Amino acid sequence: MSILVDNNTRLVTTGITGSEGTFHTLRNRDYGTQVVAGVTPGKGGQHVDGIPVFNTIAEAVDKQGANTAMIFVPPRFAADSILEAEEAGIELIIAITEGIPAHDELRAFQIIKKNGRSRLVGPNCPGILSPGKANVGIIPAAFFKEGNVGVVSRSGTLTYQVGNELAQQGFGNSTIVGIGGDPVPGTDFIDVLRLFQDDPDTELIVMCGEIGGDAEERAADFIAEYVTKPVVGYIAGFTAPPGKQMGHAGAIVSGSHGTAAAKAEALEARGVQVGRTPTQVAELAMATLGKP
Amino acid sequence: MDLLEYQGKLLFARHGVPVPAGKPARTVEEAVAAAEEIGYPCAVKAQVQIGGRGKLGGIKIAANRDEAREHAEAILGMDIRGLTVYELWIEGASEIASEYYASVVFDRGAKAPLVMLSTKGGMDIEAVAAEDPGAIARLHVDPLLGFQPFHGRRLAYEAGVDADVVRPVGEMLAKLYNAFVAEEATLVEVNPLIVTPERQVKALDAKVTLDNNSLFRHPENAELRDLSAEDPQERMAHDRGLTYVKLDGNIGVLGNGAGLVMSTLDVVKGAGGEPANFLDAGGGSKSDAIVSAVEVILSDAKVKAVLFNIFGGITRCDEVARGLIEAFEIVKPKVPFVVRLDGTNDKEGRALLADANLPGVYTEATMDGAAAKVVELVA
């Protein structure tokens, strides 16, 4: 099994006619993802390499049964596109776009939460890959194969690095989820940890965080409470110089300054082993599960 | 983007948040003219983003014209913890009966704005939060509903502000929230928020962080600058759309994606090296961005070798390779490069580099191997 994307995924890409939208949508289709539609207002009726393009997401849902949307439109239009997908009844919205205004993200997130119909992953994320089933987003899928390690990460390229280290040791993945590093991630560590805990094919969870915020600390509390599967952590930024702290409100909210050491400590205090390098993460996975 | 105190106060004033009358100044003459206009006593305040600048001599009270000149001369150009003072803010001195704390911040955990109010202002609010968390009244705002007048009253009562200022303090919170939303800030903080002996409520300080991603909707904010915090290399990188932070070592580092670059710094340091910088070339870097990045990295004379660590998703490794080849034509680097390319179009990228056979460029298959090689090259 896997989580979030699989053989039942029916993908619509918004912004499919942009160069990046086209490139990555076709890569996703080549991987085996069912890409059923694209949307670009004003280009309805056209095709992108055989994929029908519609003017609205609602049409893509009506005519092609799309259930998953990949958002690839420029940042200033992205929140609108996310809300359009939500209103069209899309179950899973994966927003790749980087640089969306934080207040736009906040409003989109709150509306999605209030209506309770859709799940948003991202924005500013690399997408989701369930090896052997579906790839939605920009994760370079060739590095990964099917297996029993679930990976969740705030950083795109770090996900590839850690996933690749695991692959070198022979591990495959149930699903790799990039949640993105923006202030208001639609889905956070806790949501994905819960899905992996409940997924029978995931035997080990690898969680990659980075400095800033307190998402890792909150995840540590959740792991102690809910997760019985082994978790291996990684935090990027141990040697990052302490950032200039503007005001104190952020630190009051989180009770920390978001350092890598504080995050690693919070995770280790709850029994999560934390690798100091991506290579060490794979070694810890090996020590936990044995040679795959 | 973090604003200076005076930029924050001018922004507050636009949204009706009461602030002491004041004027910015970049020269002694401007400062004296501002003081004359505002009247005495007035405060001469260094505009740098450093906590505790008052204790370091960056804030002085002037009772007359001569003192205003003397303080402006002393403070302009002074060094406060490594930052040079280029700007002053001259404002009417305020008498203080009570000092409160107020802020509006993006709470990432709750995914909602959080408004906080405390009567324990004017001091280390983080210590208050740690020792006496009950002293800070907190309210998450539903952004679809907005901050209502009753929210302001509720926070004011909960925080225990003096009964006669419950209404004006509540109104100030509403105005701060409006400024937070209208200017698309991620932080608005006032410490201290003061009550004067005449029972007026004012923001005596202002810390504002604006969301860089929304500046296209706020051209007037996009123009704001903090001259004291500008490192020339960081400015050059910023102008070219790169995220660059200067560090102290001699190994230039370029990667794609903040997480991977931070991880690369950790691994270089673990291998015994000292990174000279953090440079995130960003997602989807095209060859011209790579040329710019090489120029920025090499503009730091301490750099003795450069490490490229790319794991392409949206970034295509062939674009990175093309950029590096172009950079060698344009910049002609005199230091060795270690390049690790993995991910989207990596085979094409490696083939391009192999064909180009650039002088002093070493390719490595892994991140650990690349870090070890670059450390060996600077040893």
Contacts between the chains, C-beta under 8 A, distances in Angstrom:
chain1	res1	chain2	res2	distance
A	20	B	284	6.4
A	20	B	314	6.7
A	24	B	314	7.2
A	75	B	213	6.4
A	76	B	216	6.5
A	96	B	314	7.7
A	98	B	282	8.0
A	98	B	283	5.7
A	99	B	213	4.9
A	100	B	213	6.2
A	101	B	184	6.0
A	101	B	211	5.8
A	101	B	213	4.7
A	101	B	214	3.6
A	101	B	217	7.3
A	102	B	106	6.4
A	102	B	184	7.0
A	102	B	186	5.8
A	102	B	211	4.4
A	102	B	213	6.4
A	102	B	214	7.0
A	103	B	143	7.8
A	103	B	181	6.8
A	103	B	184	4.9
A	103	B	211	6.8
A	103	B	214	6.5
A	104	B	214	7.6
A	106	B	106	7.4
A	106	B	111	7.0
A	106	B	112	7.3
A	106	B	113	7.5
A	106	B	143	5.4
A	107	B	143	5.9
A	107	B	144	7.2
A	109	B	111	5.5
A	110	B	111	7.4
A	110	B	112	7.2
A	110	B	142	6.9
A	110	B	143	5.4
A	110	B	144	5.5
A	111	B	144	7.0
A	113	B	111	7.7
A	114	B	144	7.0
A	126	B	313	5.1
A	126	B	314	7.6
A	137	B	313	7.9
A	138	B	283	7.9
A	138	B	313	4.2
A	138	B	314	4.4
A	138	B	344	7.8
A	139	B	313	5.8
A	140	B	311	7.8
A	140	B	312	6.4
A	140	B	313	5.7
A	140	B	342	7.9
A	140	B	343	4.4
A	140	B	344	5.0
A	143	B	342	7.6
A	143	B	343	7.6
A	153	B	259	7.3
A	154	B	259	6.5
A	155	B	257	5.7
A	155	B	258	6.4
A	155	B	259	2.3
A	155	B	260	6.5
A	156	B	257	5.2
A	156	B	259	7.2
A	156	B	283	7.2
A	156	B	313	5.4
A	156	B	314	7.7
A	157	B	255	7.1
A	157	B	256	5.4
A	157	B	257	3.3
A	157	B	259	6.3
A	157	B	260	3.7
A	157	B	311	4.7
A	157	B	312	7.9
A	157	B	313	6.4
A	157	B	315	7.8
A	157	B	343	7.8
A	158	B	257	6.6
A	158	B	259	3.4
A	158	B	260	4.8
A	158	B	262	8.0
A	158	B	263	5.6
A	159	B	259	7.9
A	160	B	260	7.8
A	160	B	311	4.3
A	160	B	313	6.2
A	160	B	342	7.2
A	160	B	343	5.9
A	161	B	260	5.8
A	161	B	263	6.5
A	161	B	311	5.3
A	161	B	367	6.3
A	164	B	311	7.3
A	164	B	342	6.6
A	181	B	258	6.8
A	181	B	259	7.1
A	183	B	106	5.3
A	183	B	108	5.6
A	183	B	186	6.6
A	184	B	106	7.4
A	184	B	108	7.0
A	184	B	111	5.2
A	185	B	108	8.0
A	208	B	259	7.1
A	210	B	258	7.0
A	210	B	259	4.9
A	210	B	262	6.0
A	211	B	262	6.9
A	213	B	108	5.0
A	214	B	108	7.2
A	214	B	109	6.3
A	215	B	108	6.7
A	215	B	109	7.5
A	218	B	109	5.9
A	234	B	263	8.0
A	236	B	259	4.8
A	236	B	260	7.5
A	236	B	262	4.0
A	236	B	263	4.2
A	236	B	266	6.6
A	237	B	262	4.1
A	237	B	263	7.8
A	237	B	265	7.7
A	237	B	266	7.1
A	238	B	266	4.9
A	238	B	269	7.9
A	239	B	265	5.2
A	239	B	266	5.2
A	239	B	269	4.4
A	239	B	275	7.6
A	240	B	262	5.6
A	240	B	265	6.6
A	240	B	278	7.3
A	241	B	245	7.3
A	241	B	247	6.4
A	244	B	2	7.4
A	244	B	49	6.7
A	244	B	229	7.9
A	245	B	51	8.0
A	246	B	2	4.5
A	246	B	49	6.9
A	246	B	187	6.4
A	246	B	207	6.1
A	246	B	209	5.2
A	247	B	103	6.9
A	247	B	105	7.8
A	247	B	187	5.2
A	247	B	189	4.0
A	247	B	207	4.1
A	247	B	209	7.1
A	248	B	103	7.9
A	248	B	125	5.1
A	248	B	126	5.0
A	248	B	129	7.9
A	248	B	189	7.0
A	248	B	191	7.5
A	249	B	103	4.0
A	249	B	104	7.8
A	249	B	105	3.9
A	249	B	114	7.7
A	249	B	116	6.5
A	249	B	187	5.8
A	249	B	189	5.3
A	250	B	105	6.0
A	250	B	187	6.9
A	251	B	126	5.5
A	251	B	129	7.8
A	252	B	103	8.0
A	252	B	116	6.8
A	252	B	125	6.6
A	252	B	126	6.3
A	252	B	129	4.3
A	252	B	136	6.8
A	253	B	105	6.2
A	253	B	107	5.3
A	253	B	108	8.0
A	253	B	109	7.1
A	253	B	114	6.2
A	254	B	109	7.4
A	255	B	129	7.5
A	255	B	130	7.5
A	276	B	266	7.3
A	276	B	270	7.1
A	277	B	263	7.5
A	277	B	266	6.7
A	277	B	267	5.5
A	277	B	270	6.3
A	277	B	368	7.2
A	278	B	263	6.3
A	278	B	267	7.8
A	278	B	367	6.8
A	279	B	367	7.9
A	279	B	368	5.6
